[in-house]
Amino acid sequence: MSTPPADPHAPQDAHDPLSRERAHLGSSRAALRAMREDVENLDITDVTANWVNAAVLQHQIDERIKALADLSHTPLFFGRLDYLHAPGADKAEGAEGERFYIGRRHVHDAEGDPMVIDWRAPVSQPFYRASKKDPMDVGLRRRFGYTSGDLTAYEDEHLSDPSEAAATSKLLQQEIERPRVGPMRDIVATIQPEQDEIVRSGLAGSVCVQGGPGTGKTAVGLHRVAYLLYAHRERLARTGTLVIGPNKSFLHYIEQVLPALGELEVKQATVDDLVAHVEVRGTDDATAAVVKGDARMAEVLRRAVRSHVTLPTEGVVVVRGSRRWRVPAYELETIVGELLDRDIRYGAAREALPQRIAHAVLVQMERSGEAPDDRVQDAVARNTAVKAAVKAIWPPVDPAKLVLRLLSDADFLAVHADGILDEDEQKEILWSKPVRSVKSAKWSPADAVLIDEATDLVQRTHSLGHVVLDEAQDLSPMQYRAVGRRCTTGSATVLGDLAQGTTPWATRSWDEALAHLGKGEAVIEELTAGFRVPTDVITYASRLLPHIAPGLTPVASVRENPGFFEVRPTTADEQVVDACEELLRNEGSIGLIAADARIPALTEALTAAGLTYLGPGEETTAQTRLTLVPASLAKGLEYDYVVLDEPQAVVDGEPDERTGLRRLYVALTRAVSGLTVTHAAPLPQQLA
């Protein structure tokens, strides 16, 4: 049962259900305001021991104040659950059920009684999971409809009433299809059961989500972070969380989702940000990038790092007072061999070597009747002779200089790539011109990943508690390794779509990718229900799947509204602009997506027509709702309406046809409500 939208400013009737719900909304907002004021009024003058503690505590208070912000256009609660019995009580006892309002964060009154329950709390779970088949002791599930932050409608499901037939929620459909202006929104009010299972999966295990366009995989990953922070806040506060996206535009697009859910501490980065040990100023051709991104490069680097170890040919003589203690070469060789056999990081072994040598000296001291302690061992380890021996046997290694030598010294590369890379592959990655220094080198993104691998071989990379990796299908094996190093002691949520892989090294299977990531035990989930892309649009785009990812299940749109779809032949760029102007008459955002090479011509046409537009990553406003998007930057973005210019040019803009068709598949599936395809050249035959 649902109610039609009502005027929020009409006189309130205490006996009208909608009026009572509005009254609860008003009381809840007042309670949230009181919670915020309580924090703002905290006096920490007498509770901190020093200025450092005071600064830390003040920062925590400031963050709490931000988390308690009441966003006027964001519903404080979006649902209600009426339980048949008190949660946790024996049903046979006949305990009267409780009523809970489900929202983005917890709100309580002055007595501490809950007025809104956080959507992540266990008692909220039936809002997403309960059904006619399994009502989960819920008698009534109520969804609320809002207009500009005002509660205007509600819809009831009597889950425990067998006489009421199951029906599709109109409010749910409206929320999914609601036009958007600005960055990505959270989906906390519309999470589906299969999505909720992924969101609430435990922190200990890693999850890989294969999801086609519009299945909500990005939103699922972000909401999973929010859930884990709720369920394991103290642990993740110590170990940290990180969201990794494909580019800055994408990160800007999603950056408001977690703050809207009250989570302000999650960091965001690209893979390039993670491996920024050197300034990237160069590029690789596709062949060289594929070789540099191959997992075999890890073994080449490992060999190159370990090659710096030189087995000793002379002993070490340590002078202490009037005594001389000699560690012979064969004993030093044994110590070095043991450290190499342990295969620990180069830097850690280098730090252990002087202590091992000092221990050998202490053993001789004890045999001669002395009783040395730890202080003596530390002093011996710092002895000039020992330090000189360590420097000769196990010299320090600079990761960037090591990679520079591998890429510029053919003989050095040949020695360490022997049996791993063939001659042609070695030639592909060698620089054509000699480079004098690390600073003068024009490092490519793939080179930076190699330096990161070498850095980890020398010194362990810090591990986080949880990492979300979005658009993962575009990563190379070496990039997977770089991300995996950031969560060796934590877990990961991997999100992607094999059909949208648009790099020459794109992932061929999730099993292979997860092995490179170091998370081979991760559970692979597949989302196939499309909530964002209209039926006609996804059906058209799915014509490409047999050519780009024949093993994948096509996305099935669950939208009742088939959406707007048109293929329009054109003869001039002005007609592309006309298509944009037509769509701008609708409510919501518009994306004009085109091959990168077509952007200058379309820029000129839009300017000539006096049509203002934005670039990817810039936030749309009510005044400027059109964004001009190069096809290379379209991945992960969504617009209410899309004009896709010249599909064949999108395909031709890539190094090979399969990659081009995948890029086209991405571009075709960015529309939430409607798509216009414009073309002067013939369409790719795969769309016929």
VMD Tcl script that draws the C-alpha trace (Angstrom):
set ca {
  {0.00 0.00 0.00}
  {1.33 3.45 -0.82}
  {0.21 7.02 -0.41}
  {0.36 9.69 -3.10}
  {2.83 12.51 -2.54}
  {1.46 15.12 -0.17}
  {2.13 18.79 0.41}
  {4.63 18.95 3.31}
  {3.46 22.45 4.20}
  {-0.23 21.55 4.54}
  {-1.84 21.61 8.04}
  {-0.86 18.55 10.09}
  {-3.46 16.04 11.29}
  {-2.36 14.09 14.38}
  {-4.48 11.11 13.28}
  {-3.02 11.02 9.78}
  {-0.13 8.50 9.47}
  {1.85 10.85 7.24}
  {1.47 13.68 9.75}
  {2.70 11.41 12.56}
  {5.73 10.39 10.51}
  {6.53 14.03 9.77}
  {6.26 14.77 13.46}
  {8.75 11.98 14.19}
  {11.05 13.40 11.50}
  {10.87 16.82 13.14}
  {11.56 15.35 16.59}
  {14.46 13.31 15.21}
  {16.03 16.36 13.59}
  {15.69 18.25 16.88}
  {17.32 15.32 18.73}
  {20.19 15.23 16.24}
  {20.65 18.97 16.68}
  {20.78 18.47 20.46}
  {23.39 15.70 20.06}
  {25.50 18.06 17.96}
  {25.12 20.91 20.45}
  {26.17 18.60 23.30}
  {29.42 17.89 21.48}
  {29.95 21.53 20.55}
  {29.55 22.55 24.20}
  {32.12 20.07 25.54}
  {34.77 21.79 27.69}
  {38.10 19.97 27.50}
  {40.07 22.55 29.48}
  {40.55 20.36 32.56}
  {40.67 16.91 30.95}
  {43.88 17.08 28.90}
  {47.38 16.67 30.28}
  {49.20 18.68 27.61}
  {48.70 20.58 24.38}
  {49.25 17.45 22.25}
  {46.42 15.59 23.97}
  {44.27 18.70 23.74}
  {44.88 18.97 19.98}
  {44.09 15.29 19.41}
  {40.92 15.47 21.47}
  {39.81 18.69 19.76}
  {40.31 17.05 16.36}
  {38.15 14.10 17.46}
  {35.47 16.50 18.66}
  {35.56 18.44 15.39}
  {35.18 15.22 13.41}
  {32.26 14.15 15.61}
  {30.56 17.49 15.01}
  {30.95 17.02 11.25}
  {29.53 13.49 11.48}
  {26.45 14.81 13.28}
  {25.63 17.35 10.59}
  {21.99 17.35 9.50}
  {21.96 17.55 5.70}
  {18.71 19.32 4.90}
  {18.17 17.62 1.52}
  {19.17 14.16 2.76}
  {16.43 12.12 4.50}
  {17.31 11.44 8.14}
  {15.46 8.16 7.93}
  {14.09 6.33 4.91}
  {12.31 3.33 6.39}
  {10.54 1.81 9.36}
  {10.34 -1.71 10.73}
  {7.54 -2.91 13.00}
  {8.59 -6.17 14.63}
  {6.02 -8.74 15.70}
  {8.06 -9.50 18.82}
  {10.84 -7.76 20.71}
  {14.15 -8.60 18.94}
  {15.95 -11.32 20.87}
  {12.85 -12.33 22.82}
  {11.29 -15.78 22.70}
  {8.31 -15.55 20.34}
  {6.39 -17.87 22.61}
  {6.54 -15.24 25.34}
  {4.28 -12.97 23.30}
  {6.53 -9.96 23.91}
  {5.17 -6.96 22.07}
  {7.22 -5.99 19.04}
  {9.15 -2.74 18.74}
  {9.21 -0.07 16.05}
  {12.47 1.14 14.55}
  {13.13 3.96 12.10}
  {16.04 3.10 9.79}
  {18.37 5.90 8.67}
  {21.89 6.95 7.76}
  {23.06 7.34 11.37}
  {21.97 6.72 14.93}
  {19.91 9.42 16.66}
  {18.75 9.27 20.28}
  {16.64 11.51 22.48}
  {17.62 13.19 25.77}
  {17.00 9.93 27.68}
  {19.18 7.93 25.31}
  {16.28 6.09 23.65}
  {16.83 5.56 19.90}
  {14.77 7.66 17.50}
  {16.64 6.55 14.37}
  {18.64 3.33 14.04}
  {21.81 3.23 11.96}
  {21.22 1.19 8.78}
  {24.28 -0.90 9.65}
  {22.91 -2.13 13.00}
  {21.82 -5.81 13.14}
  {18.24 -4.78 13.95}
  {18.12 -2.89 10.61}
  {19.10 -5.88 8.48}
  {15.51 -7.09 7.82}
  {14.79 -3.79 6.10}
  {17.00 -5.10 3.26}
  {16.58 -8.85 3.59}
  {13.01 -9.57 4.80}
  {10.54 -10.95 2.26}
  {7.19 -12.68 2.08}
  {9.00 -16.03 2.13}
  {11.15 -15.02 5.08}
  {9.59 -12.08 6.97}
  {12.30 -12.25 9.69}
  {9.65 -11.49 12.36}
  {8.77 -8.20 10.67}
  {5.08 -7.37 10.56}
  {5.39 -4.10 8.65}
  {8.10 -2.58 6.48}
  {7.45 1.03 5.58}
  {9.39 3.02 2.99}
  {9.30 6.81 2.88}
  {9.31 9.13 -0.09}
  {10.92 12.55 0.07}
  {10.90 15.73 -2.01}
  {13.79 18.13 -1.32}
  {14.21 16.72 2.18}
  {10.49 16.87 3.05}
  {8.65 13.62 3.82}
  {5.84 13.43 1.24}
  {4.77 9.78 0.93}
  {5.02 6.33 2.45}
  {4.54 2.77 1.26}
  {3.74 -0.27 3.41}
  {4.49 -3.97 3.05}
  {2.76 -6.32 5.48}
  {5.32 -9.08 5.28}
  {3.58 -11.43 7.72}
  {0.16 -11.08 6.07}
  {-0.33 -14.01 3.66}
  {-3.38 -12.35 2.10}
  {-1.34 -9.41 0.76}
  {0.45 -10.20 -2.49}
  {4.08 -9.21 -2.97}
  {4.46 -6.12 -5.16}
  {7.28 -4.04 -6.60}
  {7.97 -0.97 -4.49}
  {7.06 2.18 -6.41}
  {9.06 4.36 -4.03}
  {12.07 2.10 -4.49}
  {11.80 2.45 -8.26}
  {11.41 6.22 -8.00}
  {14.49 6.53 -5.78}
  {16.59 4.41 -8.17}
  {15.44 6.42 -11.19}
  {15.53 9.86 -9.52}
  {17.46 12.37 -11.69}
  {20.80 13.49 -10.33}
  {22.87 16.63 -10.39}
  {26.29 16.58 -8.76}
  {28.43 13.72 -7.45}
  {27.44 10.11 -6.80}
  {24.82 9.53 -4.08}
  {24.69 6.76 -1.53}
  {22.20 3.92 -2.14}
  {21.52 3.22 1.52}
  {17.74 3.43 1.01}
  {17.71 1.07 -1.98}
  {20.26 -1.66 -1.15}
  {18.98 -4.99 -2.50}
  {19.26 -8.36 -0.68}
  {22.08 -9.66 -2.89}
  {23.96 -6.38 -2.42}
  {23.35 -6.40 1.33}
  {24.95 -9.83 1.66}
  {28.17 -8.43 0.20}
  {27.98 -5.20 2.21}
  {27.67 -7.09 5.52}
  {30.26 -9.80 4.83}
  {32.94 -9.98 7.51}
  {36.21 -8.08 7.78}
  {38.39 -11.20 7.86}
  {37.58 -12.31 4.33}
  {38.22 -10.61 0.99}
  {35.46 -10.27 -1.59}
  {35.60 -9.81 -5.38}
  {32.48 -8.37 -7.01}
  {32.00 -8.89 -10.74}
  {29.25 -6.55 -11.81}
  {28.11 -5.22 -15.14}
  {27.08 -1.60 -15.74}
  {24.41 -0.29 -13.38}
  {24.56 -3.21 -10.94}
  {25.77 -0.94 -8.14}
  {29.17 -2.55 -7.54}
  {30.88 0.74 -6.70}
  {28.13 1.69 -4.27}
  {28.31 -1.79 -2.73}
  {32.05 -1.40 -2.17}
  {31.66 2.02 -0.53}
  {28.77 0.87 1.67}
  {30.83 -2.18 2.66}
  {33.53 0.20 3.93}
  {30.91 2.12 5.91}
  {29.56 -1.12 7.38}
  {33.03 -2.42 8.33}
  {33.85 0.88 10.03}
  {30.64 0.53 12.04}
  {31.24 -3.11 12.99}
  {35.03 -2.91 13.53}
  {35.66 0.76 14.23}
  {38.44 0.43 16.80}
  {40.43 -2.05 14.75}
  {40.14 -0.11 11.49}
  {40.89 3.15 13.31}
  {44.30 1.62 14.11}
  {45.00 -0.06 10.78}
  {43.30 2.31 8.33}
  {41.12 1.98 5.25}
  {41.68 3.07 1.67}
  {39.52 3.39 -1.46}
  {41.48 3.07 -4.72}
  {39.93 4.36 -7.94}
  {41.09 4.55 -11.57}
  {41.60 8.32 -11.78}
  {41.05 11.65 -9.98}
  {37.79 12.35 -11.82}
  {36.31 9.10 -10.57}
  {37.45 9.73 -7.00}
  {35.94 13.20 -7.09}
  {32.68 11.70 -8.36}
  {32.40 9.26 -5.42}
  {33.99 11.36 -2.66}
  {30.70 12.48 -1.03}
  {29.23 8.99 -0.52}
  {31.03 8.05 2.68}
  {30.76 11.50 4.34}
  {26.98 11.35 3.70}
  {27.00 8.14 5.74}
  {28.96 9.82 8.55}
  {32.36 8.34 7.65}
  {34.98 11.07 7.25}
  {38.31 9.29 7.79}
  {38.54 7.01 4.73}
  {41.37 8.00 2.40}
  {41.12 7.83 -1.39}
  {43.89 7.37 -3.95}
  {44.75 6.07 -7.40}
  {47.31 3.33 -7.98}
  {49.62 6.02 -9.37}
  {49.34 7.86 -6.03}
  {50.40 4.71 -4.16}
  {53.58 4.24 -6.17}
  {54.62 7.90 -6.46}
  {58.28 7.37 -5.51}
  {59.44 9.32 -8.57}
  {57.98 12.00 -10.81}
  {56.21 10.43 -13.80}
  {56.88 12.39 -16.98}
  {57.04 9.70 -19.65}
  {54.90 7.05 -21.30}
  {55.38 3.55 -22.67}
  {54.01 2.11 -25.86}
  {51.53 -0.71 -25.31}
  {54.04 -3.53 -25.87}
  {56.57 -2.19 -23.36}
  {53.85 -1.46 -20.81}
  {52.56 -5.02 -21.06}
  {56.03 -6.47 -20.39}
  {56.72 -4.07 -17.51}
  {53.33 -4.92 -16.02}
  {53.87 -8.67 -16.26}
  {54.23 -10.51 -12.95}
  {57.49 -12.03 -14.19}
  {59.12 -8.65 -13.60}
  {58.84 -9.30 -9.86}
  {61.35 -12.15 -10.14}
  {63.67 -10.06 -12.35}
  {63.67 -7.38 -9.66}
  {64.18 -9.90 -6.86}
  {67.23 -11.32 -8.62}
  {68.60 -7.82 -9.25}
  {68.22 -6.81 -5.61}
  {69.83 -9.98 -4.25}
  {72.71 -9.67 -6.73}
  {74.13 -6.90 -4.55}
  {75.02 -9.45 -1.86}
  {78.69 -10.49 -2.14}
  {79.90 -13.57 -0.30}
  {82.84 -12.69 2.00}
  {86.39 -13.74 1.12}
  {88.02 -12.42 4.29}
  {87.19 -12.66 7.97}
  {86.29 -9.82 10.34}
  {88.58 -8.83 13.20}
  {86.96 -6.99 16.12}
  {89.27 -5.25 18.61}
  {87.95 -4.71 22.15}
  {90.49 -3.42 24.62}
  {93.51 -5.64 24.47}
  {91.65 -8.58 22.92}
  {91.09 -9.34 19.24}
  {88.23 -11.50 18.09}
  {88.17 -12.96 14.60}
  {85.13 -14.26 12.72}
  {86.55 -16.30 9.82}
  {85.29 -15.98 6.23}
  {83.64 -19.43 6.21}
  {81.58 -18.51 9.28}
  {80.57 -15.21 7.71}
  {79.57 -17.11 4.57}
  {77.36 -19.39 6.65}
  {75.66 -16.38 8.29}
  {75.05 -14.74 4.91}
  {73.76 -18.00 3.43}
  {71.28 -18.41 6.28}
  {69.94 -14.89 5.75}
  {69.60 -15.48 2.01}
  {67.81 -18.79 2.60}
  {65.28 -17.09 4.86}
  {64.36 -14.87 1.88}
  {63.49 -11.96 4.13}
  {63.52 -8.41 2.80}
  {66.88 -7.09 1.73}
  {66.86 -4.21 4.21}
  {65.76 -6.38 7.14}
  {68.53 -8.88 6.39}
  {71.05 -6.05 6.14}
  {69.97 -4.82 9.59}
  {70.23 -8.36 11.00}
  {73.72 -9.07 9.61}
  {75.76 -6.95 12.09}
  {73.86 -8.51 15.00}
  {74.59 -12.00 13.65}
  {78.29 -11.16 13.33}
  {78.29 -9.67 16.84}
  {76.62 -12.83 18.17}
  {79.42 -14.93 16.68}
  {81.92 -12.72 18.53}
  {79.98 -13.08 21.81}
  {80.06 -16.87 21.49}
  {83.87 -16.68 21.34}
  {83.90 -14.34 24.38}
  {81.81 -16.76 26.40}
  {84.08 -19.68 25.46}
  {87.05 -17.69 26.76}
  {85.36 -17.16 30.13}
  {83.84 -13.71 29.70}
  {80.20 -12.94 30.46}
  {79.10 -10.37 27.84}
  {75.53 -9.01 27.84}
  {73.26 -7.41 25.23}
  {75.04 -4.08 25.58}
  {78.30 -5.70 24.53}
  {76.60 -7.32 21.52}
  {75.17 -3.95 20.43}
  {78.59 -2.35 20.83}
  {80.23 -5.06 18.70}
  {77.51 -4.66 16.04}
  {78.43 -0.96 15.85}
  {82.16 -1.70 15.62}
  {83.91 -0.06 12.67}
  {85.22 -3.37 11.32}
  {81.76 -4.97 11.48}
  {80.15 -1.96 9.76}
  {82.77 -2.09 7.00}
  {82.18 -5.81 6.49}
  {78.39 -5.31 6.29}
  {78.82 -2.53 3.73}
  {81.02 -4.77 1.57}
  {78.85 -7.89 1.91}
  {75.36 -6.38 1.97}
  {75.52 -2.82 0.58}
  {72.48 -0.52 0.67}
  {70.23 -0.59 -2.40}
  {68.36 2.41 -3.80}
  {65.21 1.03 -5.51}
  {64.94 3.81 -8.12}
  {68.65 3.49 -9.06}
  {68.21 -0.27 -9.33}
  {65.29 0.04 -11.77}
  {67.16 2.75 -13.69}
  {70.09 0.37 -14.17}
  {67.79 -2.49 -15.27}
  {66.13 -0.32 -17.91}
  {69.31 1.30 -19.22}
  {71.99 -1.41 -18.89}
  {71.35 -4.22 -21.39}
  {73.94 -6.55 -19.82}
  {72.58 -6.06 -16.29}
  {69.03 -6.75 -17.50}
  {70.12 -9.79 -19.51}
  {71.74 -11.40 -16.47}
  {68.73 -11.01 -14.22}
  {66.03 -11.62 -16.86}
  {67.73 -14.77 -18.17}
  {65.13 -17.50 -18.55}
  {62.34 -15.09 -17.62}
  {62.12 -12.55 -20.45}
  {63.16 -13.39 -24.00}
  {65.46 -11.13 -26.00}
  {62.63 -9.30 -27.75}
  {60.92 -8.55 -24.44}
  {64.16 -7.25 -22.98}
  {64.64 -4.96 -25.99}
  {61.09 -3.64 -25.60}
  {61.66 -2.35 -22.06}
  {65.22 -1.04 -22.50}
  {65.48 2.73 -22.86}
  {66.78 3.82 -26.24}
  {68.85 6.67 -24.77}
  {71.09 6.52 -21.69}
  {69.85 8.34 -18.60}
  {72.27 10.04 -16.24}
  {70.27 10.09 -13.02}
  {67.01 9.19 -11.32}
  {65.85 12.82 -11.45}
  {66.54 13.28 -15.15}
  {64.81 10.04 -16.17}
  {61.39 10.29 -17.83}
  {59.71 7.64 -15.74}
  {56.49 6.07 -17.00}
  {53.59 4.90 -14.80}
  {54.74 1.29 -15.29}
  {58.28 2.23 -14.21}
  {56.91 3.71 -10.98}
  {55.22 0.39 -10.21}
  {58.55 -1.42 -10.74}
  {60.22 0.98 -8.29}
  {57.45 0.26 -5.79}
  {58.09 -3.48 -6.14}
  {61.82 -2.93 -5.62}
  {61.11 -0.70 -2.61}
  {59.09 -3.50 -1.03}
  {61.88 -5.98 -1.68}
  {64.14 -3.71 0.37}
  {61.69 -2.61 3.08}
  {58.22 -3.90 3.94}
  {55.29 -1.76 2.75}
  {52.85 -0.65 5.45}
  {49.66 -2.74 5.41}
  {46.16 -1.36 5.98}
  {43.15 -3.01 7.58}
  {40.94 -2.87 4.50}
  {41.34 -1.74 0.89}
  {38.61 -1.21 -1.71}
  {39.89 -1.51 -5.28}
  {37.43 -0.24 -7.89}
  {37.60 -0.69 -11.68}
  {40.10 -3.41 -10.93}
  {39.83 -5.06 -14.36}
  {42.21 -2.46 -15.82}
  {45.17 -3.24 -13.57}
  {48.31 -5.06 -14.66}
  {49.63 -7.97 -12.57}
  {52.37 -5.71 -11.16}
  {49.75 -3.11 -10.20}
  {47.76 -5.82 -8.42}
  {50.91 -6.69 -6.49}
  {51.34 -3.01 -5.55}
  {47.79 -2.89 -4.16}
  {48.17 -6.26 -2.47}
  {51.20 -4.99 -0.56}
  {48.91 -2.40 1.05}
  {46.65 -5.08 2.56}
  {48.90 -8.08 3.29}
  {47.62 -8.24 6.88}
  {44.15 -6.90 6.04}
  {41.34 -7.70 3.64}
  {40.18 -6.32 0.31}
  {37.02 -5.61 -1.64}
  {37.75 -5.90 -5.35}
  {35.20 -4.37 -7.75}
  {35.14 -4.59 -11.51}
  {33.69 -5.84 -14.77}
  {35.79 -7.99 -17.10}
  {33.80 -6.66 -20.06}
  {34.98 -3.12 -19.28}
  {38.71 -3.86 -19.32}
  {40.20 -1.24 -21.63}
  {43.95 -1.59 -21.14}
  {46.22 -3.86 -23.21}
  {46.96 -5.79 -20.00}
  {43.31 -5.97 -18.83}
  {42.40 -8.79 -16.46}
  {41.46 -12.06 -18.13}
  {39.99 -13.76 -15.05}
  {39.32 -12.81 -11.45}
  {41.09 -15.94 -10.17}
  {44.27 -14.78 -11.88}
  {43.87 -11.21 -10.64}
  {43.24 -12.29 -7.04}
  {46.33 -14.50 -7.11}
  {48.47 -11.49 -8.09}
  {46.76 -9.45 -5.37}
  {47.68 -12.10 -2.79}
  {43.99 -12.78 -2.05}
  {43.48 -16.08 -3.83}
  {41.04 -17.17 -1.11}
  {38.65 -14.26 -1.84}
  {35.01 -15.10 -2.53}
  {33.87 -14.07 -6.04}
  {30.33 -12.66 -6.21}
  {28.49 -11.71 -9.40}
  {25.87 -8.97 -9.62}
  {23.67 -9.30 -12.71}
  {20.61 -7.21 -11.80}
  {20.88 -3.77 -13.38}
  {19.31 -0.97 -11.35}
  {20.79 2.08 -13.05}
  {20.88 1.39 -16.81}
  {17.52 1.31 -18.66}
  {16.40 -1.90 -20.36}
  {16.66 -0.66 -23.95}
  {20.13 0.80 -23.38}
  {21.66 -2.27 -21.71}
  {20.07 -4.55 -24.31}
  {21.71 -2.54 -27.10}
  {25.11 -2.43 -25.35}
  {24.98 -6.17 -24.60}
  {25.26 -6.87 -28.33}
  {28.98 -6.31 -27.80}
  {29.41 -8.92 -25.03}
  {29.95 -11.97 -27.30}
  {32.87 -10.07 -28.87}
  {34.49 -8.67 -25.71}
  {33.66 -11.08 -22.86}
  {31.84 -14.16 -24.15}
  {31.74 -15.89 -20.76}
  {29.90 -13.16 -18.87}
  {26.20 -13.14 -18.03}
  {24.50 -10.09 -19.59}
  {23.06 -7.58 -17.15}
  {19.27 -7.84 -16.82}
  {17.70 -4.45 -16.09}
  {15.08 -4.56 -13.34}
  {13.83 -1.09 -14.19}
  {10.13 -0.88 -15.02}
  {10.83 2.23 -17.06}
  {12.53 1.09 -20.29}
  {14.22 4.49 -20.63}
  {14.81 6.67 -23.66}
  {16.97 5.30 -26.48}
  {17.66 6.58 -29.98}
  {20.23 6.05 -32.73}
  {20.43 9.24 -34.81}
  {22.43 9.66 -38.07}
  {24.09 13.09 -38.36}
  {26.00 15.04 -40.98}
  {27.51 17.85 -38.86}
  {28.74 18.53 -35.33}
  {25.94 21.08 -34.90}
  {23.47 18.18 -34.92}
  {25.32 16.59 -32.00}
  {24.91 19.88 -30.12}
  {21.20 19.85 -31.03}
  {20.87 16.40 -29.42}
  {22.43 17.76 -26.22}
  {20.08 20.75 -26.18}
  {17.07 18.45 -26.58}
  {18.13 16.33 -23.59}
  {18.80 19.44 -21.49}
  {15.06 20.08 -21.57}
  {14.76 17.12 -19.21}
  {15.65 17.18 -15.53}
  {19.06 15.87 -14.51}
  {22.65 15.66 -15.75}
  {23.79 15.23 -19.36}
  {27.01 13.64 -20.54}
  {28.36 14.13 -24.06}
  {30.81 11.24 -24.51}
  {33.12 11.09 -27.52}
  {36.39 9.60 -28.69}
  {39.31 11.59 -27.30}
  {40.28 12.74 -30.79}
  {36.79 14.22 -31.30}
  {36.88 16.42 -28.17}
  {38.46 19.54 -29.80}
  {35.83 19.62 -32.59}
  {32.95 19.18 -30.15}
  {34.43 21.82 -27.85}
  {34.37 24.25 -30.76}
  {30.79 23.30 -31.68}
  {29.51 23.70 -28.10}
  {31.24 27.07 -27.74}
  {29.84 28.30 -31.06}
  {26.35 27.35 -29.89}
  {26.84 29.23 -26.61}
  {26.34 26.03 -24.60}
  {28.26 25.95 -21.31}
  {29.73 22.65 -20.20}
  {32.04 21.05 -17.65}
  {34.91 18.58 -17.77}
  {34.96 15.14 -16.07}
  {35.28 15.47 -12.31}
  {33.80 18.97 -12.22}
  {30.60 19.08 -10.20}
  {27.41 19.77 -12.13}
  {25.03 22.44 -10.92}
  {21.46 23.42 -11.67}
  {22.84 26.04 -14.08}
  {25.43 23.83 -15.83}
  {24.32 20.24 -16.28}
  {26.26 19.25 -19.40}
  {29.65 17.52 -19.15}
  {31.94 16.86 -22.13}
  {33.63 13.51 -21.47}
  {36.52 11.92 -23.41}
  {35.73 8.20 -23.77}
  {38.98 7.37 -21.97}
  {37.66 9.03 -18.78}
  {34.03 7.83 -18.88}
  {34.52 4.68 -16.83}
  {32.69 4.70 -13.49}
  {30.77 7.92 -14.23}
  {26.99 8.16 -14.65}
  {24.66 10.74 -16.15}
  {20.90 10.87 -16.37}
  {21.12 11.29 -20.14}
  {24.01 10.62 -22.49}
  {24.78 11.63 -26.05}
  {27.35 9.21 -27.45}
  {29.14 10.65 -30.45}
  {30.58 8.45 -33.24}
  {30.85 4.90 -31.80}
  {33.27 3.83 -34.54}
  {35.65 6.66 -33.58}
  {35.62 5.37 -29.99}
  {36.63 1.90 -31.25}
  {39.28 3.31 -33.60}
  {40.83 5.32 -30.77}
  {42.22 2.18 -29.12}
  {45.25 0.07 -30.13}
  {43.16 -3.00 -31.03}
  {39.54 -3.76 -31.88}
  {38.67 -5.73 -28.73}
  {39.92 -2.94 -26.47}
  {38.04 -0.44 -28.64}
  {34.79 -2.40 -28.38}
  {35.22 -2.59 -24.61}
  {35.71 1.17 -24.48}
  {32.51 1.53 -26.52}
  {30.65 -0.79 -24.12}
  {31.68 1.48 -21.25}
  {30.52 4.60 -23.09}
  {27.17 3.05 -24.04}
  {26.34 2.20 -20.44}
  {26.82 5.54 -18.68}
  {23.16 6.61 -19.05}
  {20.64 6.25 -16.21}
  {17.51 7.48 -18.01}
  {18.23 7.86 -21.71}
  {20.80 7.51 -24.49}
  {21.13 9.16 -27.91}
  {23.76 7.67 -30.22}
  {24.83 10.08 -32.98}
  {26.94 9.00 -35.95}
  {28.03 10.22 -39.35}
  {30.28 7.21 -40.00}
  {28.78 3.69 -40.16}
  {28.22 2.00 -36.80}
  {30.52 -0.88 -35.78}
  {29.22 -4.08 -37.31}
  {29.06 -5.70 -33.83}
  {26.14 -3.37 -32.99}
  {24.16 -4.47 -36.02}
}
mol new
graphics top color blue
foreach p $ca { graphics top sphere $p radius 0.5 }
foreach p [lrange $ca 0 end-1] q [lrange $ca 1 end] { graphics top cylinder $p $q radius 0.2 }
display resetview
